[in-house]
Amino acid sequence: MTAAGTASMVKTLAHVIEIAENNINMIQITLPDGSLREYDQPLTVHELAASIGSGLASAAVAGRVDGMLVDCEHMIQANARVSIVTPKEPAGLEILRRSCALMLAMALKQLHPTAQLRAGSELGDGFYYEFVVEQPLLPVDLPLIEARMQALAATNHSIRRQEMARTSKALSLYRLGDTDYLTTGPQVPATRVLQAFALDHISGTLQQRIYGTCWSSHQELQDWRIPPQVMVVSMHDRQATYAQSVTETLRQSGIRASADLRNEKVHYKLREHSQTVPYLVVIGEREEAGGFVSVRSRNGANFGRMEIEALCQWFNQPGIFAAGADAIASKRAPTSDA
């Protein structure tokens, strides 16, 4: 082989090695549809979303990296399976509501600087925050607080995870405005995505709690405001998860259902909803343990315990809501023996 041929072979081999090394150093991202994207350096979840499309980047509230939910600022350092989380999926909507709780805390602190903030989180269709103020707040104070939240959303404050000494696997430190909050993550990257929300209740006198609802669009918020056919009522905070799952099951079967998960006495909640809602589904410790519910009408008729599937079938009988509770009291659903 001539010297020129040898030099050409060496150059080709060096080029092949360079390509192989570059490929080794490339970060390979597998998307939910199975497609593969390669990047020559680490990138955040938000940067990945932006590389896919500007619309997806604007809608992103978090990411799922190898099955783990992470903030949009999470840095992807190695090969991974990644999906972008938006409010259109349940996990994204939960994150939206969790961040609404932080924005409520920020609004409270701005309007009432001496308020002592306790804790808040997502809850069912919405969120809550607990606090203590010198002069207890009243329901008439809610519109002003909600208006301040709307202003904070429009200002588009960032919400950033802060480094901290790990004291809890469940909690992380997030900064919103000039305040740090120890709370559950992930959180939305900025308040601009929090648009469709409303405050609807305040409870307590010494330690108070404000409740609100939050959705991914104003249309969903308006739909939520339509009076429900069924109200699912939890007896205690401990039954909140089960009560919300029953509510979702009813909705999936075509029933217009809502859940009252407030930390109020159950008799107070039943008395309130019996004025407007045709049927009340009550959930306590026995109901959760047995996987059933207790059902009554707004007029006091007690339909006993029912399995969830039987309940959905009963509510889907023709005319069950139009007839009224008294008229259909004889059409009892199968009850559980549990």
ABEGO torsion letter per residue (X at the ends): XBAAAAAAAAAAAAAAAAAAAAAAABBBBBBAAGBBBBBABBBBAAAAAAAAEAAAAAABABBBBGGBBBBAABBBABBBBBBBBBAABAAAAAAAAAAAAAAAAAAAAAABAABBBBBBBBBEABBBBBBBBABBBBAAAAAAAAAAAAAAAAAGBBBBBBBBBBABAABBBBBBEABBBBBBOBBBABAAABABBBBABBBEAABBBBBBBBBABAAAAAAAABBBABBBBBABAAAAAAAAAAAAAAAAAGBBBBBBABBBBAAAAAAAAAAABABBBBBBAAAAAAGBBBBBBAAGBBAEBBBAAAAAAAAABBGAAAAEAAAAAABBBBBBAX
